[in-house]
Amino acid sequence: MASPGRPEPPLPAAVERYRALLQVSESIASHRDLPDLLRSLAELLHRLVSFDFICLTFPDPARGVVKVQILEGLLTTRIRPGVEIPMAENVRQLVWENQEPLVISNLEDDSRFPIAGDLLKQDGVKSLCLLPLTTAHRRVGAMALGSVETSAYDAADLEFLRQVAAQVAVAVDNALNSQSAQIYQQELARERDRLRLLLEVNNALVSTLDLHQLLRAISGCLRRVMNHDYASLALYEPAAQQLRLHALDFPQGKGLLQEEMAFPIEGTPSGQVIVTRQPLIVSGGDLDRYKATVSQLFIAEGLRSGCIVPLITANRTIGTMSLSSLRPGAFTQEDADLLMRVANQVAIAIENALAYREIANLKNQLADEKLYLEEEIRTEYTFEEIVGESPALKHVLSQLETVAPTDSSVLILGETGTGKEVIARAIHDLSPRRERTFVKVNCAAIPTGLLESELFGHEKGAFTGAIAQKAGRFELAHRGTLFLDEVGDIPLELQPKLLRVLQEKEFERLGSTRTQRVDVRVVAATNRDLTRMVDDREFRSDLYYRLNVFPIMVPPLRERAEDVPLLVRYFAQKHARRMDRRIESIPSEEMEALTQYSWPGNVRELENLIERAVILSRGPTLHLPRPENRPGGEPSVASPLTLEAAEREHILRALHDTRWVISGVHGAAARLGMKRTTLQSRMAKLGITRPGR
């Protein structure tokens, strides 16, 4: 033992190395992090072994490469962490396969490994020592030491380094196992979060059928695992080849993107998703490739990346669900996979919601039709069927049978009271639409301000008094027939919208931007001269031509006098049954008077007269009212009129009967047997003007 104050003699090399091994073991026990371990190891080994760099490498047999993971030393220009070298041309392949150390005394004389050797030689490495890292359970990798000196490693160095490598292998194996455990735990946590998300989404889906509430709930769930600023649901409309935004969650938006906005599938990211039925991630410049207006709106809103997935069920592609961010590159493939799992649940929920909405709409439509039909039943129709055998009526019936099976528009013309609605009903009853609703609208009986709402419906709050949503007559008549009576009274400002629904089969409710599509056959009727109205710019010519596809002229009763007896008997029996009376005969002189009368009010006037006669008749014989109230009767006694007064009254009566229509074949001028200009001159002379002017 050395005396105090004197230095200890140097230990033998073997003892020093054993002490170093003990220190390596202690270092391994105190360092859990591999880079820290390697730095500590390098400091210990520098005292016993000559080297200029030391590194750990791990092979990847599946990819056929060896990857440098951890490096410590001065020579790091070529060999650095992350470098991958093919195993087939690498010295580590021999170490990996044979599990034996390899010592190269001079790399200049060794040409077996051109890739690895060239990299090492460029760094000035002359000699190399590689040792396998192997535990009792598996092969871990290799440890390499290099020196700028030739023949830097002898047999004693190799034996010592093998013992060091055995301890390092255990440390590396433990570290890799710990790392794998951490990765596994992270994966478990991530999968737990995903399953929790899917459960929350499922709970949100079963709690609401409203698409807006549904999207907000889903978006809130997704924000915990996928950071995004925008979310939307768009439904696919195959007929129009477009998508329509039905729900939007964009709190920071500028308002450029709005619900009910429609955009074509061509030239848009969402359209690509619909076509391919695959998720799509777009970021940065990807959006610039899409030239559609909606893509430019996304850019204008400041959105820089997005993830879009299709909503697919077993039956069809419903639409798309989109998430977007104000940051570029905000979404990964892992996000797309998760969003696709969510979309599979959402698609089923939306399909159910759409089916429920369709059922609700059909239920509401049936309720509206029921109310409408009940109202129609309460209405006392002028006719229940067509009565008559005259050639003029048979010609009309022939036209009716020809056009009824088609879907063409029909324009029924004729004087008031001739039975135009009966003809319209007969067209519907003989058409393929007879199982659907026959809806009628008297355009002259509805105020101008309310006619648009009556025809096309309105949304809640569309105007003062619109306290609820209302379906229009066109929606009620979907797949049925709509009868527009007195179509000549439709105001000019409403005619373009009517023309559009006739041509395009689509319209918008008042207060709505959503386009409604309907399949309706239109039958129109009027007693006005639409040709003259077109000439006077009181009726649009394009609408007239669209309505006048197949015109039917219903003759006035005076042109089918032979039908009067049949009509008299029919109306007599009809009203007698209703009043619980018995009418068995009609005097011939009464029937003759009825046949000879001109009937300016046509069939309606005849029915009213017969109903009054049934009321007044006390027995089985029908008796007409008093002479002053029946056709052919003498006028009641009154003071004589001047010739000018009689002429004025005669002209006024003609104008009243024709609803102040002057020209045309059914105008007052033709009825009075004079020219239009002559009648206008007489009216000016007698001071006759239309009421209200």
GIDASUL-V704786 format. One record per residue. N is the residue number from 1. RES is the residue in one small letter. OMEGA is omega in degrees with one decimal (* if undefined). NEAR is the number of other C-alpha atoms within 8 Angstrom. Layout:
N | RES | OMEGA | NEAR
N | RES | OMEGA | NEAR
//
This chain:
1 | m | -176.5 | 2
2 | a | 178.2 | 6
3 | s | -178.8 | 5
4 | p | 176.8 | 4
5 | g | 179.8 | 4
6 | r | -178.6 | 6
7 | p | 177.7 | 5
8 | e | 177.2 | 5
9 | p | -179.7 | 4
10 | p | 178.4 | 4
11 | l | 173.7 | 6
12 | p | -177.1 | 6
13 | a | -178.4 | 6
14 | a | 179.9 | 6
15 | v | 179.1 | 8
16 | e | -179.0 | 10
17 | r | 176.8 | 10
18 | y | 176.3 | 8
19 | r | 178.5 | 8
20 | a | 178.1 | 10
21 | l | 177.6 | 10
22 | l | 179.1 | 8
23 | q | 175.5 | 9
24 | v | 179.5 | 12
25 | s | 178.2 | 9
26 | e | 179.3 | 8
27 | s | 178.4 | 11
28 | i | -179.3 | 12
29 | a | -175.7 | 7
30 | s | -178.7 | 6
31 | h | 175.8 | 9
32 | r | -177.0 | 9
33 | d | -175.8 | 7
34 | l | 177.4 | 10
35 | p | 177.2 | 8
36 | d | 179.0 | 9
37 | l | -177.8 | 12
38 | l | 177.7 | 12
39 | r | 177.9 | 9
40 | s | 179.6 | 9
41 | l | -180.0 | 10
42 | a | 179.2 | 10
43 | e | 179.5 | 8
44 | l | -174.2 | 11
45 | l | -178.1 | 9
46 | h | -178.4 | 9
47 | r | -172.2 | 7
48 | l | -175.9 | 8
49 | v | 179.0 | 8
50 | s | 174.6 | 9
51 | f | 178.0 | 11
52 | d | 171.2 | 11
53 | f | 176.2 | 13
54 | i | -178.6 | 13
55 | c | 173.3 | 13
56 | l | 179.2 | 12
57 | t | -178.5 | 13
58 | f | -178.8 | 11
59 | p | 174.4 | 10
60 | d | -175.7 | 9
61 | p | -178.5 | 6
62 | a | 179.8 | 4
63 | r | 178.3 | 5
64 | g | -179.3 | 10
65 | v | 171.1 | 11
66 | v | -174.4 | 13
67 | k | 175.2 | 13
68 | v | -176.2 | 15
69 | q | -173.8 | 10
70 | i | -175.9 | 11
71 | l | 176.3 | 14
72 | e | 179.1 | 10
73 | g | -175.9 | 8
74 | l | -174.9 | 6
75 | l | -175.9 | 9
76 | t | -177.2 | 10
77 | t | -177.5 | 6
78 | r | -179.5 | 9
79 | i | -177.5 | 10
80 | r | -179.3 | 9
81 | p | 179.3 | 9
82 | g | 179.4 | 7
83 | v | 178.3 | 8
84 | e | -178.8 | 8
85 | i | 178.8 | 11
86 | p | -178.8 | 9
87 | m | -175.7 | 12
88 | a | -178.5 | 6
89 | e | -173.4 | 12
90 | n | 178.6 | 12
91 | v | -178.6 | 9
92 | r | 177.6 | 10
93 | q | 179.3 | 10
94 | l | 179.8 | 11
95 | v | -178.4 | 15
96 | w | -177.4 | 12
97 | e | -173.6 | 6
98 | n | -177.8 | 6
99 | q | 177.0 | 10
100 | e | 177.8 | 9
101 | p | 178.9 | 11
102 | l | 178.3 | 9
103 | v | 175.7 | 9
104 | i | -175.4 | 10
105 | s | -179.0 | 11
106 | n | -178.7 | 11
107 | l | -180.0 | 13
108 | e | -178.0 | 7
109 | d | -176.2 | 5
110 | d | -178.8 | 8
111 | s | -177.2 | 8
112 | r | -170.7 | 5
113 | f | -171.7 | 11
114 | p | -175.3 | 8
115 | i | -178.3 | 9
116 | a | -179.1 | 11
117 | g | -180.0 | 10
118 | d | 178.6 | 9
119 | l | -178.9 | 10
120 | l | -179.4 | 11
121 | k | 177.1 | 11
122 | q | 176.5 | 8
123 | d | 177.7 | 10
124 | g | -179.2 | 7
125 | v | 180.0 | 13
126 | k | -178.3 | 15
127 | s | -171.3 | 17
128 | l | 175.0 | 16
129 | c | 179.6 | 13
130 | l | -178.3 | 13
131 | l | 178.5 | 15
132 | p | 174.0 | 15
133 | l | -173.4 | 13
134 | t | 174.4 | 13
135 | t | 178.7 | 11
136 | a | -174.3 | 4
137 | h | -174.3 | 5
138 | r | 173.2 | 6
139 | r | -173.9 | 9
140 | v | -176.3 | 12
141 | g | -179.1 | 13
142 | a | 173.8 | 14
143 | m | -176.8 | 13
144 | a | 173.5 | 12
145 | l | 179.9 | 12
146 | g | -179.1 | 13
147 | s | 177.5 | 14
148 | v | 177.4 | 10
149 | e | 175.0 | 8
150 | t | 177.6 | 9
151 | s | -176.4 | 10
152 | a | -172.7 | 11
153 | y | 177.9 | 14
154 | d | -175.9 | 7
155 | a | -180.0 | 6
156 | a | 176.9 | 7
157 | d | -177.8 | 9
158 | l | -179.5 | 11
159 | e | 178.5 | 8
160 | f | -178.5 | 9
161 | l | 176.5 | 9
162 | r | 178.5 | 10
163 | q | 175.7 | 9
164 | v | -178.4 | 10
165 | a | 179.9 | 12
166 | a | 178.2 | 11
167 | q | 178.9 | 11
168 | v | -179.8 | 10
169 | a | 178.9 | 13
170 | v | 179.9 | 10
171 | a | 179.9 | 9
172 | v | -179.5 | 10
173 | d | 178.1 | 10
174 | n | -179.7 | 8
175 | a | 179.1 | 11
176 | l | 177.5 | 8
177 | n | 178.7 | 8
178 | s | 178.8 | 8
179 | q | 178.3 | 8
180 | s | 179.2 | 8
181 | a | 178.1 | 8
182 | q | 178.7 | 8
183 | i | 179.8 | 8
184 | y | 178.2 | 8
185 | q | 176.8 | 8
186 | q | 178.1 | 8
187 | e | 178.1 | 8
188 | l | 179.5 | 8
189 | a | 179.6 | 8
190 | r | 179.0 | 8
191 | e | 176.2 | 8
192 | r | 178.8 | 8
193 | d | 178.9 | 9
194 | r | 179.7 | 9
195 | l | 177.3 | 8
196 | r | 177.6 | 8
197 | l | -179.3 | 10
198 | l | 178.0 | 10
199 | l | 178.6 | 8
200 | e | 177.2 | 9
201 | v | 179.3 | 12
202 | n | 177.5 | 9
203 | n | 178.3 | 8
204 | a | -177.5 | 11
205 | l | -176.2 | 11
206 | v | -175.8 | 8
207 | s | -178.3 | 6
208 | t | 174.2 | 8
209 | l | 179.5 | 11
210 | d | -174.9 | 7
211 | l | -178.8 | 10
212 | h | 178.4 | 9
213 | q | 179.5 | 9
214 | l | -178.6 | 12
215 | l | 179.9 | 14
216 | r | 179.1 | 9
217 | a | -179.8 | 10
218 | i | -179.6 | 10
219 | s | 177.6 | 10
220 | g | 177.5 | 8
221 | c | -176.1 | 11
222 | l | -177.0 | 10
223 | r | 179.7 | 9
224 | r | -179.0 | 7
225 | v | 180.0 | 7
226 | m | -178.1 | 8
227 | n | 179.9 | 9
228 | h | -178.8 | 11
229 | d | -172.5 | 11
230 | y | 174.0 | 12
231 | a | -179.5 | 14
232 | s | 170.9 | 13
233 | l | 178.2 | 13
234 | a | -179.2 | 12
235 | l | -175.4 | 11
236 | y | 176.7 | 12
237 | e | -173.2 | 9
238 | p | -176.9 | 6
239 | a | -179.0 | 4
240 | a | -177.6 | 5
241 | q | -178.8 | 9
242 | q | 174.1 | 12
243 | l | 179.8 | 14
244 | r | 178.0 | 13
245 | l | -179.6 | 14
246 | h | 177.7 | 12
247 | a | -173.6 | 11
248 | l | 175.2 | 13
249 | d | -174.9 | 10
250 | f | -174.0 | 8
251 | p | -176.1 | 6
252 | q | -176.1 | 5
253 | g | 179.0 | 8
254 | k | 179.3 | 6
255 | g | 178.9 | 5
256 | l | 176.8 | 7
257 | l | -175.2 | 9
258 | q | 176.0 | 8
259 | e | -177.3 | 9
260 | e | 175.9 | 9
261 | m | -179.9 | 8
262 | a | 177.8 | 8
263 | f | -176.6 | 9
264 | p | 178.0 | 10
265 | i | -178.6 | 12
266 | e | 175.0 | 7
267 | g | 179.1 | 10
268 | t | 177.0 | 13
269 | p | 179.3 | 11
270 | s | 176.6 | 9
271 | g | 176.9 | 13
272 | q | 178.2 | 12
273 | v | 178.6 | 15
274 | i | -176.9 | 13
275 | v | -175.6 | 6
276 | t | -176.5 | 6
277 | r | 178.8 | 11
278 | q | 176.9 | 8
279 | p | -177.5 | 11
280 | l | 174.2 | 10
281 | i | 177.7 | 12
282 | v | -178.7 | 10
283 | s | 172.5 | 12
284 | g | -175.8 | 10
285 | g | 179.0 | 6
286 | d | -178.5 | 8
287 | l | -178.2 | 11
288 | d | -179.9 | 9
289 | r | -176.1 | 6
290 | y | -173.0 | 11
291 | k | -178.9 | 9
292 | a | -177.2 | 9
293 | t | -176.7 | 7
294 | v | 177.4 | 8
295 | s | 177.3 | 13
296 | q | 176.4 | 11
297 | l | 176.4 | 10
298 | f | 179.7 | 10
299 | i | 179.9 | 10
300 | a | 177.9 | 7
301 | e | 179.5 | 9
302 | g | -179.9 | 7
303 | l | -173.6 | 12
304 | r | 176.6 | 14
305 | s | -177.4 | 16
306 | g | 175.0 | 14
307 | c | -174.9 | 13
308 | i | 179.5 | 15
309 | v | 178.4 | 16
310 | p | 173.5 | 16
311 | l | -171.8 | 13
312 | i | 171.0 | 14
313 | t | 179.9 | 11
314 | a | -174.0 | 4
315 | n | -171.6 | 5
316 | r | 170.7 | 6
317 | t | -174.1 | 11
318 | i | -176.5 | 12
319 | g | -178.1 | 13
320 | t | 169.6 | 15
321 | m | -173.6 | 13
322 | s | 167.5 | 12
323 | l | 178.8 | 12
324 | s | -177.7 | 13
325 | s | 175.1 | 14
326 | l | 178.2 | 10
327 | r | 174.2 | 8
328 | p | 176.6 | 9
329 | g | -175.6 | 9
330 | a | -173.3 | 11
331 | f | 178.8 | 11
332 | t | 177.3 | 8
333 | q | 176.1 | 7
334 | e | 176.1 | 6
335 | d | -179.9 | 9
336 | a | 179.1 | 15
337 | d | 179.2 | 8
338 | l | -180.0 | 9
339 | l | 177.5 | 9
340 | m | 177.2 | 11
341 | r | 176.7 | 9
342 | v | -177.3 | 10
343 | a | 178.9 | 13
344 | n | 176.6 | 11
345 | q | -177.3 | 9
346 | v | -178.2 | 10
347 | a | 179.3 | 12
348 | i | -179.5 | 10
349 | a | -179.2 | 11
350 | i | 177.8 | 10
351 | e | 176.5 | 10
352 | n | 179.8 | 8
353 | a | 178.7 | 11
354 | l | 177.6 | 8
355 | a | 178.1 | 8
356 | y | 179.4 | 8
357 | r | 179.7 | 8
358 | e | 178.0 | 8
359 | i | 179.6 | 8
360 | a | 178.9 | 8
361 | n | 178.5 | 8
362 | l | 178.1 | 8
363 | k | 178.3 | 8
364 | n | 179.3 | 8
365 | q | 178.0 | 11
366 | l | 177.9 | 8
367 | a | 178.2 | 8
368 | d | 179.0 | 9
369 | e | 179.3 | 10
370 | k | 178.0 | 8
371 | l | -179.6 | 8
372 | y | -178.5 | 8
373 | l | 175.7 | 8
374 | e | 177.0 | 8
375 | e | 178.7 | 8
376 | e | 179.7 | 7
377 | i | 179.6 | 7
378 | r | 179.8 | 6
379 | t | 178.7 | 6
380 | e | -177.8 | 5
381 | y | 176.6 | 5
382 | t | 179.7 | 7
383 | f | 168.7 | 7
384 | e | 176.7 | 6
385 | e | -177.7 | 5
386 | i | -178.1 | 7
387 | v | 176.7 | 8
388 | g | -179.8 | 9
389 | e | -177.9 | 8
390 | s | 177.6 | 9
391 | p | -179.6 | 7
392 | a | -179.9 | 9
393 | l | 178.9 | 12
394 | k | 177.0 | 9
395 | h | 177.9 | 8
396 | v | -179.7 | 11
397 | l | 177.0 | 8
398 | s | 176.7 | 8
399 | q | -179.4 | 9
400 | l | -179.6 | 12
401 | e | -179.6 | 10
402 | t | -172.6 | 7
403 | v | -173.5 | 12
404 | a | -177.2 | 11
405 | p | 180.0 | 9
406 | t | 176.0 | 6
407 | d | -175.9 | 7
408 | s | 175.2 | 9
409 | s | -178.6 | 13
410 | v | 175.7 | 14
411 | l | -178.4 | 14
412 | i | -178.4 | 15
413 | l | 176.9 | 13
414 | g | -179.9 | 12
415 | e | 178.7 | 13
416 | t | 177.9 | 8
417 | g | -177.5 | 10
418 | t | 177.5 | 13
419 | g | -178.7 | 12
420 | k | 179.2 | 12
421 | e | 177.8 | 9
422 | v | 177.2 | 11
423 | i | 179.7 | 11
424 | a | 178.5 | 11
425 | r | 178.9 | 9
426 | a | 176.8 | 9
427 | i | 179.4 | 12
428 | h | -176.8 | 13
429 | d | 179.8 | 8
430 | l | -176.3 | 10
431 | s | 175.4 | 10
432 | p | -179.0 | 7
433 | r | -172.1 | 11
434 | r | 179.0 | 11
435 | e | 180.0 | 6
436 | r | -171.3 | 9
437 | t | 169.4 | 13
438 | f | -175.5 | 12
439 | v | -180.0 | 11
440 | k | 177.4 | 9
441 | v | 173.3 | 10
442 | n | -173.2 | 10
443 | c | -179.7 | 12
444 | a | -174.8 | 10
445 | a | -177.3 | 5
446 | i | 178.4 | 8
447 | p | -175.9 | 7
448 | t | -177.4 | 8
449 | g | -177.7 | 5
450 | l | -174.7 | 8
451 | l | 179.9 | 10
452 | e | 178.4 | 11
453 | s | -179.0 | 11
454 | e | -177.4 | 9
455 | l | -169.6 | 10
456 | f | 179.4 | 15
457 | g | 179.4 | 14
458 | h | 175.6 | 15
459 | e | 176.8 | 13
460 | k | 179.4 | 10
461 | g | -178.9 | 10
462 | a | 177.5 | 10
463 | f | -179.5 | 6
464 | t | -178.9 | 5
465 | g | 178.8 | 5
466 | a | -173.4 | 11
467 | i | 179.7 | 6
468 | a | 176.2 | 7
469 | q | -179.1 | 9
470 | k | 175.5 | 8
471 | a | 179.7 | 10
472 | g | -177.9 | 13
473 | r | 178.0 | 14
474 | f | 177.8 | 11
475 | e | 178.0 | 10
476 | l | -176.5 | 12
477 | a | -178.7 | 14
478 | h | -177.4 | 11
479 | r | 176.5 | 11
480 | g | -176.4 | 15
481 | t | 175.8 | 16
482 | l | -179.7 | 15
483 | f | 178.7 | 14
484 | l | 178.7 | 13
485 | d | -178.2 | 13
486 | e | -176.8 | 13
487 | v | 178.8 | 12
488 | g | -179.8 | 8
489 | d | 176.7 | 7
490 | i | -177.8 | 11
491 | p | -176.9 | 7
492 | l | -175.1 | 9
493 | e | 179.7 | 5
494 | l | -175.3 | 9
495 | q | 178.0 | 11
496 | p | 179.5 | 9
497 | k | 176.4 | 8
498 | l | 178.3 | 9
499 | l | -178.6 | 11
500 | r | -178.7 | 11
501 | v | 176.6 | 10
502 | l | -176.0 | 9
503 | q | -172.9 | 7
504 | e | -178.1 | 6
505 | k | 179.6 | 11
506 | e | -179.2 | 10
507 | f | 174.4 | 11
508 | e | 172.6 | 10
509 | r | 174.0 | 15
510 | l | 179.3 | 11
511 | g | -179.0 | 10
512 | s | 174.5 | 9
513 | t | -179.1 | 7
514 | r | -178.2 | 7
515 | t | 176.5 | 8
516 | q | 177.5 | 8
517 | r | -178.7 | 7
518 | v | 175.0 | 10
519 | d | -173.4 | 8
520 | v | 170.7 | 12
521 | r | -176.6 | 11
522 | v | 170.9 | 12
523 | v | -177.0 | 14
524 | a | 179.1 | 14
525 | a | 176.8 | 14
526 | t | 172.3 | 13
527 | n | -179.2 | 9
528 | r | 180.0 | 7
529 | d | -177.1 | 9
530 | l | 178.4 | 9
531 | t | 178.5 | 6
532 | r | 179.3 | 9
533 | m | 175.4 | 10
534 | v | 178.9 | 12
535 | d | -179.2 | 7
536 | d | 179.1 | 7
537 | r | 174.9 | 7
538 | e | -178.9 | 8
539 | f | -177.3 | 12
540 | r | -179.0 | 10
541 | s | -178.4 | 7
542 | d | 176.3 | 7
543 | l | 178.7 | 12
544 | y | -178.9 | 11
545 | y | 179.4 | 8
546 | r | 177.6 | 11
547 | l | -171.5 | 12
548 | n | 178.8 | 10
549 | v | -179.8 | 10
550 | f | -179.5 | 10
551 | p | 174.5 | 9
552 | i | 178.6 | 11
553 | m | 177.9 | 8
554 | v | -175.6 | 13
555 | p | 174.8 | 11
556 | p | -175.6 | 10
557 | l | -179.6 | 13
558 | r | 178.6 | 10
559 | e | 176.3 | 7
560 | r | -175.9 | 13
561 | a | -179.2 | 9
562 | e | 177.5 | 8
563 | d | -176.2 | 12
564 | v | 179.7 | 12
565 | p | 179.4 | 9
566 | l | 179.8 | 9
567 | l | 179.8 | 10
568 | v | -179.8 | 11
569 | r | -178.5 | 8
570 | y | -178.6 | 9
571 | f | 179.2 | 11
572 | a | 179.5 | 13
573 | q | -179.6 | 10
574 | k | -176.4 | 8
575 | h | 176.4 | 10
576 | a | 177.8 | 12
577 | r | -178.2 | 9
578 | r | -178.1 | 7
579 | m | -179.0 | 6
580 | d | 176.1 | 6
581 | r | 175.0 | 9
582 | r | 175.0 | 9
583 | i | -175.3 | 12
584 | e | -177.1 | 7
585 | s | 177.1 | 7
586 | i | -178.7 | 9
587 | p | -177.1 | 9
588 | s | -179.9 | 6
589 | e | 177.0 | 6
590 | e | 179.9 | 10
591 | m | 178.8 | 10
592 | e | 179.1 | 8
593 | a | 179.2 | 10
594 | l | -178.6 | 10
595 | t | -176.7 | 10
596 | q | -176.0 | 8
597 | y | -175.6 | 9
598 | s | 177.1 | 6
599 | w | 177.3 | 10
600 | p | 176.9 | 7
601 | g | 175.9 | 10
602 | n | -171.0 | 14
603 | v | 179.7 | 11
604 | r | 178.1 | 11
605 | e | 179.6 | 11
606 | l | -178.8 | 11
607 | e | 179.9 | 11
608 | n | 179.5 | 8
609 | l | -179.0 | 10
610 | i | 177.6 | 12
611 | e | 178.5 | 11
612 | r | 179.3 | 10
613 | a | 178.8 | 12
614 | v | 179.4 | 14
615 | i | -174.4 | 7
616 | l | -177.1 | 9
617 | s | -176.5 | 11
618 | r | -177.3 | 6
619 | g | -177.4 | 7
620 | p | -179.8 | 10
621 | t | -179.8 | 11
622 | l | 177.4 | 14
623 | h | 179.5 | 11
624 | l | 179.3 | 12
625 | p | -179.4 | 9
626 | r | -174.7 | 7
627 | p | -175.6 | 10
628 | e | -177.7 | 8
629 | n | -177.6 | 7
630 | r | 179.2 | 10
631 | p | 177.2 | 8
632 | g | -179.0 | 9
633 | g | 178.2 | 9
634 | e | 178.1 | 6
635 | p | 179.3 | 6
636 | s | -176.9 | 5
637 | v | 179.5 | 4
638 | a | 180.0 | 4
639 | s | -178.8 | 4
640 | p | 177.3 | 4
641 | l | 172.5 | 6
642 | t | -180.0 | 6
643 | l | -179.4 | 6
644 | e | 178.9 | 7
645 | a | 178.8 | 8
646 | a | 178.7 | 9
647 | e | 180.0 | 8
648 | r | 179.3 | 11
649 | e | 179.9 | 8
650 | h | 179.7 | 8
651 | i | 179.3 | 11
652 | l | 179.2 | 9
653 | r | 178.8 | 8
654 | a | 178.5 | 11
655 | l | 178.7 | 12
656 | h | -178.4 | 8
657 | d | -179.3 | 9
658 | t | -179.9 | 12
659 | r | 174.9 | 6
660 | w | 170.9 | 10
661 | v | -173.3 | 12
662 | i | -174.7 | 10
663 | s | 179.4 | 11
664 | g | -176.2 | 10
665 | v | 179.8 | 5
666 | h | -179.6 | 11
667 | g | -177.7 | 12
668 | a | -179.3 | 14
669 | a | 178.7 | 13
670 | a | -180.0 | 13
671 | r | 179.9 | 9
672 | l | 177.9 | 8
673 | g | 178.7 | 6
674 | m | 178.5 | 9
675 | k | 179.7 | 8
676 | r | -178.5 | 10
677 | t | 178.9 | 6
678 | t | 179.3 | 8
679 | l | 179.5 | 10
680 | q | 178.3 | 8
681 | s | 179.3 | 8
682 | r | 179.0 | 8
683 | m | 178.6 | 12
684 | a | -179.1 | 9
685 | k | -177.3 | 7
686 | l | 178.1 | 8
687 | g | -178.6 | 6
688 | i | 175.7 | 9
689 | t | -178.6 | 7
690 | r | 179.8 | 6
691 | p | 179.5 | 4
692 | g | 178.2 | 3
693 | r | * | 4
//
